[in-house]
């Protein structure tokens, strides 16, 4: 692996870790605001990566995908535990907590897009073309990664956020039936990954 590829891998992994931590922080913040102290008591109401990083999902899995051309960089962090019984309206509030993660990724994407639009003013800072290209690449990857994280997490397959949102919206009878598919969630997700690789 060349120095350029190593630098790119470090940059992309850093952006992924930050984005995943911000995603989980969103869940923790929403749960806390809605009356559940569980995330705060467990030390998850923080942006500290040590509280959110999953060694396999946040570090090893993304590096394996980076080393295999054809896969797009992806990963996950440790889920934020919540206690729905602490919410005033458990089903509605659980859906809002699940939605908060993708919403945080969209906020990051929006902020990044705004900064990217300002890239034309970088020349005024006296930066050379190479540095300008690196900054532009940083913002582009940051934007598309967070868009991808938001959209992918809304897929209604366990353990993604979309699954919890759908379960909260469905009548209890149908929600319980959907939960029976949870043991097969990871198999379905890996199937989706391979299908995306073929596109």
N, C-alpha and C positions, 0 to 999 in steps of 0.2 A: 504494500500500500504506500503510495507516494505521500510526501509531506502535505500536498494540497488536499488529498483525500482524507488524511488524518485530521487536518484542520477543519474540513467540511463536516466530518463525522462528529467532532467535538462540538462545533457550533450547533449542528442540528440536534444533537442529543441534549445540549444545554437548553435549547428552545423547547424541546419536547418536555423535559423535566419541569421547567418553569410553567409551561402551559397546563400540564397535568396537575401540578400542585395548585395552580390558580383555580382549576376546575373543581378539585376536591374542597378547596377553601370555600368556593361558592356554595357547595352543598352544606358545609358546616355552618356558614354564616346564615343561610336561609333557615336551617333547622333551629338555630339559636334565636333568630328573630321571631320565629313562629312559636317559641315557647318550650323547645326541647333542649335541655342543658347537656345532653349526652355527648355531643361532639366536643364541647368546651371541657367537660370533665375528663375526657379521654385525650386531651391535648391536640385536637384536630382543628381547632379554630386558630390556625396559624398558616403562614406561608413557608415555614421552615421545612425544607425538603425531607429532613430526617423523620418528620411525622407522617409523610405521605408516600414516600418512595417504596415501591415494591421491587425487591432486587431482581426478580424475573421479569415482571411486566414493564418496569420503568428503565431497566438497564440492559439485561441480557437479551431479551426478546427484540428490542429495537436495534441492538448491535447486530444480531443475526440477520434481521431484515435489511440492514444497511449493507451488509457484506454479500447479500444475494440480489443481484440486479433483477429488476422486474417486480420487486415488492416495494410498496411505498412505506415510508417510516411510520410506525405506529406503536402504541404501547398503552399501558394502563397503570394507575396508582392504586394504593390500598383504598377500598371503599370506606366512606365515612359512616360509622354506625349511628343509627338514629332509633329513637323509641317513639313510634307513631302515637302511642297512647298519651303522650304528653302534649299532643297538638289539640287545639280547640276543635278542629274538624279534621280528624286523622286522614281520611281518604283524600280530601282536597289538598291538605297541607303536605302530605307525602308526595303528591304529584308536583307541587310547587318546589319542594326540595330537590326532587329528581330533575326538574326543568332548570334549576339554578346552575347546575354544572355546565351544560351546553350554552346557557346564556352568558356565562362568564367567558367562554371561549369566543363567542360572537363579539363581546365587548372588546376583548383583546384584538380580534381581527379588525374591528372598526377603528380602534386607536392606531393600530399598525398601518392601516390603509391611509389614515390621515397623515401619519408621519411620512409614508411613502410618497404622498402627493407633494410633500415639501422637499423631496429629494432634489428638485431642480435648483433649490437655493443653496445646496451644499457647495457648489462651486464658489460661492461668496466666502466660504470659510478657508479657501485656499487649498482644498484637498485635490490630490491628483486623480486621474481617471481610474486607476486601479482601485484606490481606496473607495471612490464613489461607487464602482461596480460591486465591491464587497458589501458596502452598506445597503445597496439596492437589493442584492441577493439575500441579505439577512432579513430585510423587511418583507420581501416576497415570500420567503419560506415561512416566516412567522405568520403571515396572513393566511396562506393556503393551508398550513398545518392546523391552525385553529378553526378554519372553516370546516376542514375535514373532520376534526375531532367533534365539533358541534353536530354536524350532519350524521356522522356514524353513530354517535351516542344516542341519537333519537330513533335508531332502528329498534323496533319493538321485539328484541330478542334478549333473553336473560344472558348475562347480568347487566346489560346496557341500560342507560337511564330510560330509554323509550319503553322498555318492558315495564318498569315501575309506573311510568306515566299511564300507559295503557291499562294496567291492572287497576289503577286508582279511578280510571274513568268508566271502566266496565262494571256492570252489575256484579255483586259478589259471586253469583253462580258461575258466570263466565270468567271472572277473574280467577277463581279456583281452578277452572279447567285449563286456563292458560298457564297457571303455575305448574301443572303436570309436565309441561314441556321444559321446565327449567333445567333438569339434569342433562338435557341434550343441547343446551344453549351454546356451550363452547364448540361442540361439533358443528353446529350450524354456522357459527362465526368463522371457523376455519374454512368451511366450505365457501363462505362469502369471500374470504381472502383469496382463495385459489381462483374463484371465478373472476375476481377483479384483476388478477394477474394475467388471465387469458384475454382480457379485453384490450 
